[in-house]
Amino acid sequence: MTKRASGAFDVKLTPMAPDAEAGGSDVGRMALDKRFHGDLEATSKGQMLAVRTPTDGSAGYVAMERVSGTLHGRTGTFALQHSGTMTRGAPRLSVTVVPDSGTGQLTGLAGAMSILITEGRHSYELDYTLPETP
C-alpha cells in the first residue's frame, strides 16, 4: 500500500569549485544541505551538478543526497536521486528513492518525491512503500 508523507523543507545551496575534469566552469557544482519537517523529520546532505544553456530558461541538473531521520515514526537513512530539466521555462523534475538505499527501519523503502515551490517556500510530497515491521 502506497503512503504519502508531506511537509516543508529548508535548503541551503553552497557553490563548490568546478571540477576541471568534468568540463570546467560551464558545469556548476553545489553542495546541498536540507532540513525536512512534517511527516519526514530529517536532514540531508548531497551534491548537485547543473548546466545552463544560452537559451533563456533552459537548463538541466542532477543531484544525489543522503537523507537521515524519521519517516512516519520509522528511523533510518535513504538516498534520493534528482534529474531535472527546464525547457524555455517549463520545468520537469524526477526525484526517486534510490533502490535498496534504505537502512534501519527504512530498509526496503521505495518511492518518489515531488518538490513544490510556492512563493519561495519549499515543500515535498513523498509517495512511498515500505515493508511492514514484523
C-alpha positions in Angstrom: 0.0 0.0 0.0 1.4 3.4 -1.0 1.6 6.0 1.7 2.2 9.8 1.4 4.5 11.9 3.6 4.4 15.7 3.2 5.7 18.8 4.8 8.1 21.7 4.3 11.8 21.8 3.9 14.6 24.3 4.1 17.5 24.1 1.7 20.9 25.7 1.6 22.9 25.6 -1.6 26.7 26.3 -1.4 28.7 26.8 -4.6 31.6 24.4 -4.9 34.7 24.8 -7.1 34.2 23.5 -10.6 35.8 20.1 -11.4 38.2 20.8 -14.2 38.0 17.1 -15.4 34.1 17.4 -15.6 34.1 20.3 -18.1 35.4 23.2 -16.1 33.3 26.2 -15.3 30.3 25.6 -17.5 29.3 22.7 -15.2 28.2 24.2 -11.9 28.6 22.3 -8.6 26.6 22.9 -5.5 26.6 21.3 -2.0 23.1 20.6 -0.8 22.1 20.9 2.9 18.4 20.3 3.7 16.2 20.0 6.8 12.8 18.3 6.3 9.8 19.0 8.5 6.4 17.3 8.8 5.9 13.6 8.2 9.6 13.3 7.3 11.7 14.8 10.1 15.2 14.6 8.7 18.4 16.2 7.4 20.2 15.5 4.2 23.5 16.3 2.5 24.3 15.9 -1.2 25.7 17.4 -4.3 24.2 18.9 -7.5 25.6 19.4 -11.0 23.9 21.9 -13.3 24.3 23.3 -16.7 22.6 26.5 -18.1 22.2 26.9 -21.9 22.4 30.1 -23.9 18.6 29.8 -24.4 16.8 31.8 -21.7 15.0 29.5 -19.3 16.7 26.2 -20.4 19.0 24.2 -18.1 19.5 20.8 -16.6 20.6 19.4 -13.3 21.3 16.1 -11.5 21.8 15.6 -7.8 22.3 12.9 -5.2 21.5 13.3 -1.5 21.6 11.1 1.6 18.6 11.6 3.9 18.8 10.7 7.6 15.9 10.9 10.1 12.4 9.6 10.8 9.6 8.9 8.3 6.2 8.5 9.9 7.9 7.3 13.1 10.4 4.9 11.4 14.1 5.8 11.7 16.9 5.3 9.2 18.6 6.7 6.1 17.9 6.6 2.3 19.2 8.2 -0.8 17.4 10.4 -3.3 18.3 10.8 -7.0 17.2 14.0 -8.8 17.0 14.6 -12.6 15.6 17.9 -13.7 15.3 19.9 -16.9 13.9 23.3 -17.7 12.9 23.8 -21.3 12.3 27.5 -22.0 10.8 27.9 -18.6 8.9 24.7 -18.4 10.2 22.5 -15.6 10.4 18.7 -15.5 11.7 17.0 -12.4 12.1 13.4 -11.2 13.2 12.7 -7.6 13.4 9.0 -6.9 14.3 6.9 -3.8 17.5 5.0 -4.9 16.5 1.3 -4.9 17.8 -0.6 -1.8 19.3 2.5 -0.2 17.1 2.4 2.9 18.8 1.5 6.2 17.5 0.7 9.7 13.7 0.9 9.9 13.6 2.3 6.4 15.1 -0.8 4.8 13.0 -1.7 1.7 11.8 1.9 1.2 10.8 2.7 -2.4 9.1 5.7 -3.9 9.3 9.1 -5.5 9.2 12.7 -4.2 7.6 15.8 -5.6 9.1 19.2 -4.8 6.7 22.1 -4.7 7.9 25.8 -4.6 5.2 28.3 -3.7 6.1 32.0 -3.0 9.7 31.0 -2.4 8.8 28.3 0.2 9.8 24.7 -0.5 7.6 21.7 0.4 7.6 18.0 -0.5 5.3 15.1 -1.1 6.8 11.6 -0.8 4.7 8.7 -2.2 6.3 5.6 -0.9 6.0 1.9 0.0 7.8 0.3 3.0 7.6 -3.3 4.2 5.6 -3.7 7.5 7.7 -4.3 10.5 7.4 -7.8 12.0 
